Amino acid sequence: MSNVAETAHSALLPQGAAYGLLIGLSILFCGIILLSVKIQKDYLAEDSGESEMFMVANRSVGTGLTASAVTSSWIWLNESVLAAAMCYNYGIALPVWWGSGLCFQVALMAVLGVIAKIRVPFAHTSLEIVRQRYRNVGHVVYIVLNLVNNVFGCASMIMVGSQLIHGVSGMHFVAATVLIPLEVVLYTAVGGLKATFLTDFLHTTVVLILIIYFTITVLVHPEVGGLYGLYDKLVATASENYIPGNYEGSVLTFKSKGAIIWGLVLKFGNLALVVMDTAFWQKSFATEVKATVPGYNIAAIAVFGVPWGIGTVIGLTARALHNTPIFPVHSLTQTEINLGMVMPYTLKALIGDRGPIAFFFLVFMTLTSTISSSMIAVSSILSYDIYKTYLNPRVGDKGLVRVSHISVILHGVFITVIAIILQYGGANMTWINYLRPIISCPGIIPLVLTLFWSRQTRLAAILSPILGFFSGLAVWLATTKSMYGSISITTTSNEYPALEFLRIELADEQQLHGHVSSSTTPGELVPSAEWGDPESTKGLAEKGLQAEVSSLPARPMSLDDIQHPFDEATLKELHRWLKIAVVTFIVLVLVTFILWPMPLYRDYIFSKSFFSGWVTVAIIYQFLAFFAVVVFPLYDGRHEIARGATGAWNSLMGYFGRKSS
């Protein structure tokens, strides 16, 4: 417990209040979601007791809800809390590099999502695509990669959230670890993927409101003095806030070696977390044909504003005030920074007791969003990719949903145990962000090429992630040993070894593909031959032919022999959306990687006017993001909302009418 002991003495919230908030929020949130699921079933004909609804929401999610859910999926605890802590570490450049990483990841998933709809329109998990091309061995390899990545990513977020709750309130880490996923297990097991879309919308709404509230409240506080006041304080305290590796050690320069290295690790490390996590694919599988690309692209643009605004304001305000009497601790230790305590300390100093309470809401919302999508992803893998594929191909729809429910519960228990193990092993938020890419990165290129390149061989697809994992691990640890003399949580939390292992993994994959990829023919890419329309499959099942449908052999076939389940008009629309997705991805990469940040990477310290404009635009961006992923989804789903509300109201009035008579 050494990685949280230093924060226990400065608890910002009474333990009793923390327990009350955590349990109360869990009950309230769970009740809201279960009521929503009931309304969906009764009035919108959306029954989560059917596997298609449970796993992929009947592929009926519209643009607005997609944008909101995708944004929620990228607003992990890191994107707000750790962004502020790393801005404190590296200065004003860090939040922008963080935002650009999130932006291009979402835009890439828009491309992958629409190409998956074209080639595997009725998939439930990304692993089904792998099995089509590489058969059982490749399937099993990627099942392991996905499960390890998903379990580790989710458990690490629970660990980080529990550490923060402990740091804020003194609540025992194990108690927080057990309570956090408890309510998520219940509503996810009952409501399935559509329930997670609903929770994602609620998460996004609450999180963005809190982020805007924190940003503006902190800035207008008399101790900060607005934009000009914050700038003046940062200039006045420049000597005590010297940052090695920054131009003149300033927090107000974009020329920061630490920030750009962190940004590179984050971009490609988190990209692995995205591509190798079937949870992010499932959201694209669940969308309507016309909703995938616009939904993801709206989210790609909106999510940029999350770390940019909150990270800049909170991180720099903490730099300006951390040595003043109003700050809750005399000085921030590196352990506290790595744990993400920069934000709660700053909020306590400037907002008072309301600050830690509001921060508690933020932690709860971001955590439950992460856990719910992870549970659906893992339950889909366990039920479809393992149970239905290898253990019981004849399983019916109800049996499959029952297995999914059990999988959600088992996953909830397992990630809780892993989170506790990570905690007692001494892990922290920074270290997790460096370790996670080792697990995930090696599978990025072969999985993407599974969709895009028909000449990738089974050997390349199977061996490259395995070789990449071991070589990445070896390079990371060897570089750490060489540079810092020992291998520990502390030394492996440095950014340079992390950057090195990303380089070696990408090189290994390229080399392997270059040597073995020329022996196949374009006909090996099987778009969708073995995924029939769910309605057709259902009809076959009624005739006793489910076994034949579910046990079709995974084998290459000529594209000329395949009849796509979508009509020509739909396919034409999808290809149009693919072009839009590719263009959007390229433009966002050019703008957020090159045209915007690179000209600022020079010997320059922000002037007062430039700084004020910079932060003002970041705040405006937050409001635009709110309208894009909170207000627009309400408008986009207005008909379904009205239908559900009308049905619920009529039923309620009918109930009271019968009661009265």
N, C-alpha and C positions, 0 to 999 in steps of 0.2 A: 504493500500500500504506500510505498515511499513516494510514488509519483502524485499523490494527492495530499499527503500529510501536511505540506507547507500551507495549504489553503484552509485547513480546518479551523485555524485560530481566528480567521477573519470572516466567519459566516455572516452573510448579509441578510439572512432570513431565518426565523426560528424553525427548528425541526418540525414542530407540530404544524406550522403553517405549510411547510413543504409537503408533508404527508397529506394534509387536507387538500392542497391544490392538486397533487398528483392523482390521488384517488378520486376526488371530485370531478376533475376534468375527464378522467377515464370513464366514469359512469355517465356523465353528461354527453360526451362525444359518442360513446357507444350507443346510447339511447337514441341520439339524433340519427345516426347512420342506420340503425336497425329499423327505425320508423320510416326512413326514406326507402329502404329496401322493401318494406311492406307496401308502401304506396306504389312503388314501381311494379310490384307483382300484381297488385289488385287493379290498378288503373292504367298502367302503361304496357301490360302484357309482357313484362320482363321478369322471367322466373329464373332466379339463380340456382334453382334445383336442377336445371338442365346444363349439361357440360359446356355447350357452346356459349351460354350466357355466363357461366361461372368463370370460364377460362379467357374468353375473348369478347365478352359483352355483346354477343350476337353480331359483332363487326358493324355496329350501328352508331358509334359515338361520333358526334358532329364536330365541326371545326372549333367552336368556342370551348367546349369541354375538353377537347384534345389539347388546345393551347394551354389551358389552365392546368391540366393534369401533367403535361410534359414539363411545364415550368416548375410545378411542385416537385417533380422527380429530380430536377437539377438544383433545387434549393435545399440541399442537404444542410446539416448543421454547420459544415465547413464554410459554405458560401456566404454566411453572414457573420458567424462568431469568429471563425479562424481568419477570415479575410481582414477583420479589424485587428486581430492579434498580429498578423503578418505585416499589415500596414504599419503597425507600431514598430515592428522589427526592421523593415526595409524602406519605409517612406511612401510617398504619394504615388509612385509608379506601380506598386504591387496590385492595388485593386483593379487597375485597368488590365494588367496582364492576366489577372484571374478572370475577369469578365470576358476577355477575348477567348480564353480557353473554353469556357462554358458555351459561348456563342457558336464556335465552329463545331463543337461536338454535337449540339442539337441540330445544326444545319446538315451535318454529315448523316445523322440518323434519319433526316427527312429523305435524303437520297436513298439510303439503304431500305427505309420503310416502303417507299414507292416501288423500288425494283423488286422487293420481296412480294409486293402485291401483284406485280406482273408475272413473276416466275413461280411463286408458291402461294397462290391467293388464299388457300384455306389452311395454312399452317397455324399451329397453336404456339409453338416454341421455335426458336432459331435452330434448335438441335434437330428438329425434323428435317430441316434443309440439309444439314450435314449428313444425316443417314441416307438421304436420297443419293448423294454423290459418293460417299466413302464407306457405306455399308456399316456393319456392326462395330468393327474395330474403331473406325473413325468416330462413330457415334458415341461409343463408350469413352473415348479420350476426351471428347468435348463435353460430355456429361460431367466428367470429373472436373474439368476446368471451370465450367459454369457453376457447379455446386460449390467448389472451393472458393471461387471468386465471390459468389453471392453470399455464402455463409460468412466468409471473412469480412466482407464489406459491411454487411448488416450488423454483425456482432461488434465490429469496431466502432460503428456509430452509436450503438447502445452503450458501449464502454465509455466513449467520449461524453455522451449525454449524462451518464451516471457520474462521471468524474466532475462535470460541471455542477450537477445537482448537489453533489457532496461539497464542492467548493463553495457554492452559494449558501447552502443551508446546514451543512454538517451531517445531513442524512447519510446513514451507512451506505456504502457503495453497493453492497449486495442487495439491500432492500430496494434501492432505486433500480437496479438491474432487473430484478424480478418484476417490479410493478410496471415498468415502462411498456413491455410488450404484451402485458396481460390482456388489456381491452382490445388491442389490435387483433389478437388471435380470435376473439369472439366475433367481431363484426366482419373480419375477413373470411372466416370459415362459413359464416351464414350468407354474406352478401357477394362474395366472389370479386371478380375484377371490376364490375360496375360500381360496387361499393367503394373500391379504392379510387375510382374516378371521382366519386362524390366527395370522399374524404380529401382527395387532392385539391378539389375546388375550395373546400372549407379551409384547408391548410394554406393554400395560396392567398386566399382573402385575408385571413388573420395575420399571416406572416408579413404580407406587404403593408397592411395597416400598421403593424408594429414597427416595421422598418422605417416607414415614413414618419411615424410618431417619434421614434428615437432620434432620427436625423434632425428633424426640425427643432424638437424640444432641447436637444443638446446645443444646437447652434445659437438659439435665442437666449440661452441662460446667461444671466449677468456675468457669471464667472468666465464665460467664453467671449461674450460680446459680439456675436455675429461673425460674419465672414472676415471682416477687417480685424476684429478683435482676436480671432483665432490666428490669423496670419501674424499679427504683431507679437503675440505670445510665442509663436513658433520661432520667429526671428530672434526674440529676446532670449530664448532658452537654447539657441543653436549650439552653444558650446557644451552644454550638458547633455544634448541629444545627438552627439556626433555618431554617425553610422559608418563604420568601415566599409569601403567598397562603393560608397556613394560619392558623387562629385562634391568635393569640399565637405564631405560628411553630412550633407544637408538632407533633411527629411522632405525638402521641397524641390528635389531634382528628379528628373526622369532617368538620369544616367546612374543607374544602380545595378551593380553586378549581381547582388543577392536577389533583387526583385526579378531580373530577367531569367536567372537560373531557376528560381522557384517557379516562375511562369512556365518555362519549358517543361520542367518535371511535371507540373500540374496538368498542362495541356495533354501530354502524351500518356501520363500515368492515368489520369481520369478518363481519357479516351478508351483505354483498355477496360476500365471499370464499366464503361457504357457498352461498348461493342460486345464484350464477353459476358454481359449480364442479360439474360433473356427477358428480364422485367422491362427493359427499355424497348425491346423488340415487340413485346406483347401489346404495348400501347399502340404501335403502328398496325398490328394485326387487328386490333379492336376498332379501328376507325373506319368510317365510311370511305369509299373510293375517293371522293372529292375532298375529303377532310384531312388526309394525311399530310400532304405537303404544306398547305396554308396553315394548318394547326401547328406543325413543328416549326415553320418559319416565323410565325408570330411569337412563339415561345423563344426561338433563338435570339430574336431581337430584344424581347422583353427581359430575358434572364441576364443580359449584360449589365443592366442597371442595378442588380441586387448587390453584388460585391463592390461595385464602383462607388455608389453613394454611401451606403452604411459603413463600408470598410474605410473609406477616406475620412469621413467625419469622426467616427468613433476612434479610429486608430490615431489620427493626428491630435484629436482633443486629449486623448490619454497621454500623448507625448508632451503636450503643453502643460498638463495639470498634475502629472504623476508625482511631482516633488512638492506639491502645495499641501497645506493643512487639510483641505477639504477631501483629499483622496483617501479612501478607506484604509490603505496600507501605506507604510512609509516609503517603500520602494518595491517595484515589481521584480520578482525573480524570474529567471529564464524558465523555470518549471511552471510558474503561473502563466507566463505568456504562452508556452507550448500547450497548456491545458485550455487556453481560450478565455482566461479570466480577465482579459483587458476590457471586454465589453461590460460584464456585470459590475466591475469596480467603477467604471466610468459612469454607468447609469445610476449607481448608488450615490456617487458623489454629486451628481447634478439633478437627479430626479427625486432622490430620497427613497423612502421605503417602497414607493410605487415602482421604482426602477427594477429591483430584483424580482418583484412579482410579475411584471410585464415580461421580463427576460425569461422567467420560468415558463410563461405561455409560449414564447418563441421556441424554447428548447423542446417543449412537449410537441408542438405542431410539426416541427421539422423532423423530429424523431419518428413519430407515428406514421408520417408519410413514407419515410424510408422503409420502415418495417413492413408496412402493409403491402407495398409493391414487391418487396423481397419474398414475402410469404406466398403471394400468388405465383410468382415465378418459380419458386422451389416446388410448390405443390403441383404445378403444371409439369415440371420435369419428372417428379416422382410418379405422377399418375399416368401421363401420356408416354413419356420417353422411356420409363423403366417398367412400370406395372403393366400398362396396356401392350407395350411392344414386346417385352420378354417374359412376363410372368403370366398374364391372362389376356391373350388377344381377343377372347370371346366376351370380355366384360361389357355389360350394357351401360346405358347412359347413367342410370341411377347408381350403379356400382362404381362407376368412374368418379362421380361427384362425391360419393362416400369416401373413396380413397383420397380424394383431394382434401376433404375436411380433416381426415386423420393426418395427412401430410402437413397441413397448416399447423396443427397442434404440435406435432413432432418437431417441426422446424422452430416453432416458438420456444420450445424447451431447449433445443440444441443450441440455438444462437445465444440464449441466456447463459448457458454453461460456458460457451466459448468466450463470451464477453467477460465473465468472471475470471477465466484462465488468463486472458490477455491482461486484465487489470493486475492480477497478482504477479504476472510476469514483468510488470513495470512498463508496459506500453503507454504511449501518449499520442495525442492527435498528430503531431508533426511526424513522428516515427511511422505511424500508420500510413500517412500519405506517401512515404517513401517505400514502404514494404509492399503495399498493395499492387503497384505496377509490376513487380517481379512475378506475382502470381498471374496477372492478367495480360500483360503486354505481349507475350509470345504468341498468343492466339489471334491477335488483331488482323494481321495481313492474311493468313490463310482463311479466316472466316469471311472476311470481306471478299476475297478472291473466289470463294465458293459461289458467290452470287454473280460476280462480274467477269470471271475468266474461266472459260470452259477447259483450258489446257492445264490447269493445276491438277497434279496427280494425287492419288491417295497417300503415297509415301511422303510427299511434301507436306500435305495437310496434317498428317499424323505426327511426323517427326519434328517439324519446325517448332511447335509450341513446347514439346518436351525438351529439345535441345536449347531453346531459348530460355526456358525456366532455369535449367541448371547452369548455363553459361552466365545468365544475368545474375543469379545468386552468387556465383563464384566471383564475378567481376566486382559486384557490390562490396562483398566482404573483403576481398583482397585489396581493393582500392582503399577501403576504410582502414585496414591494417597498415597499409603502406603510408597513408597520409597522416594518420593520427596515432599509430603505435599500438592500438588495441581495438578489439571488437566489443562493443557494448551498445545499449540503447542510446546512450549519449553520443558516441562517435558515429553511429549509423544514422543519427538524426541530422547530420550535416548534409548540405545540398550537393557538394561536388561528387561524392561517390554515387549518389542517386542518378545524377546526370550521366555518368559513365555507363551504368548498367543499361540505361535506355538505348544508348548508342550501340552497344554490343549486341543487344537482342535484335534490333532492327537489321543490323549487318548480317547476323546469323541467318535470319529468315530470308533475306535477299539472296544470300549465297546458296542456300538450299534450293530455293525456287529456280535459281539460274542453272543449277546442275541437273535437275530432274524433271523440269516441267515440259520438256519437249516431246514426250513420248505418248501423249494422248491426243485425241481428236476432238474438234469442237462439239461433236454430237454427244459428249459425255454429260453436258450440263442439262439436267432434267428439270424443266420449269415447274410443272405441276401435275404430271401424269398420274401420280398416285394419291393426290388429294382431290377427291371428288367434292362436289357441292354437299355441304352438311345435310341439306334437305334430301338429296338423292341417297346419301348414305343412310339416313334415317329410314327412308322408304325400303331400302334393301334389308335393313335390320328387321323390319316388320315381316319380311318374307323369309326370315331365317337365314339370311346370307351375310350376317355381320362378320362372321369369322373370315369369310373369303375377302371381304372389303378391308378388314383390319390387318390381315396377314399377307398382303400383297408383297412380293419380293422387291427389295430395293435393287434395281438393276438399271444400267444405262439403256436408253432406247433412242431411236432417231427422232429428231424434232418433227419430222414430216408425219410421224404416226400419232402425234399428240393433238387433241382438240381442246383448245383452251376453254375453261368454263365461262369466261367473260365474252360478251359479244364484241363485234368489231368497234362499235361506238365507244364502249367502255375502255377497251384497250387503247384506242386512239387518245382518249382523255387521259389515261394513265401515262402514256408516253409523253403527252404534252406536259403533264405535271412533273415528269422526270426531268425534262429539259429545264423547267423552271427551278426545280430543286438544285440541279447542278449549277446553274447560273448563280442562284442565290448563295450557294456554298462558296463558290469562287469569289464572288464580290465581298462576302463577309470576311473571308480569310485575307483578301488583299487589304481591306479597310482596317480590320482590327489587328492584323499582324504587321502590316508594312506601312500603309499610307498615313495612318494616324500615329502610332507610337514611335516608329523609327526616326522621323524627323526631330522628335523631342529627345532622342538619346544623344545628347551632346552636352557640352560644358555650359549648362544653363540652370539657374535657380529661378523658380517661378516668381514673377513680380506680384505685387498685391492685386493689381487689376486682373492679371491672368489667372491667379489663384481663385479670385472671387468668381470669375466667369466659369472656370472649370467646375467648381463645386455647385454653382447655380444650375448649370446644365445637368449635372449628375442628379440633382434633386428633381428637376423637371422630368428627367428620364424616369425616375421612380413613379411619378404620377402617370406618365404615359403607359408604363408597364402595368400599372393598376387598372387603367381603363381597358388595356388590351386583353388581359387574362382574368379579370374579375367582372368588369361591367359588360364587356362584349359577350362572354359566355352566357350571361343572364339574358341578354337580348337574343342571342342565337338559339337558346333553348326555351324561349318564351312560350311556345305552343305546348311543349311537353310539361313545363312548369304549370301552366294554366290548366291543362287537362288533369294533371295529378292533384293540384290544389282543389279543383272543382269536385273531383271524385271523392276526395277525402272530406271536403265540407258537406257534400250531400249525404255521405254515409254517416257523418257525425250528427247532422240534423235528423236523419232518419232514426238513428239510435235514440236520441233524446225524445223524438216524437213517440216512438214505441214505449219508451220508459214512462212518458207522461200519460199515455192512454192506458 
